[in-house]
Amino acid sequence: MKNSNILKNIDLFLLDLDGTVYLGKRVFEGAREFIKLLKENQKDFLFLTNNSSKSSEEYYSKLLNMGFEITKENVFTSGQAMGIYIKTIHKKEKPPRVYVVGTSSLKRELKSMGIFVVDSPNYNIDYLVVGFDISLTYKKLLDACELIRRGVPFLATNPDLVCPLDGGRYIPDCGSICIMLENATKKKPVFVGKPSSIMVDIISNLKKVEKSRIAMIGDRLYTDIKMAKDSGMVAVLVLSGETRMEDVEVSPLKPNLIYGSIKDMYEELKLVFGG
Ligand SMILES: [Mg+2]
């Protein structure tokens, strides 16, 4: 199918952040214009991040400060997906009670969604939630192991092993914390963030848009593109982040569309909407 025919049928655009619309503090050329173009053409969009160390409110402010004309509803994090997922699977009458291995931002996010967050494992805990915890302590790992041993469901926000920083540096992310817990307990978590189908189902329901009419734009093959391909969304790879063309050639994951950057996609989309 021609690119223009694929793009014409998209009602909801999901945009990854790091490596797709910005890198660190540097906003990519064409990114703000891309959002403007979507708005002018009444297309819905979500900035989608697996990073659960910050709340959706914090991401919203960050994007506003970067000059993106958006509302709070245009941001969706793996922390929010976790909150919705817990409320979906929770069948008891009392509100869900969770123990969080995560930042105060993640706890705040979950609390704002009506979830009861406790700081001690000495309660009846319904769910253990592990996030990208940059305030991790050994005490929290002990508590998590104890809860898993007791049979409390082990949920995690995102499987990313590392989070990239400026200058090629990186720090351990939620996936790495989970591998430690997995080795200690022999139990695997349920991940709700990219590339999980849980994230896609939540968004598709929330926005009332069929998956075939959603495009996922991102720079990582094994999260952004994998999620799109697994769930029947349109997979759009941008080469402005982690992935090189050589990586695509040897990968079993084939994106539907590939652009050098968000700017290149913007240029094509402008023609599609204009014509
Ligand atoms: Mg990325």
Residues whose N, C-alpha, C, O or C-beta is under 5 A from the ligand:
A	BS01	MG	D16 L17 D18 G19 T20 D219
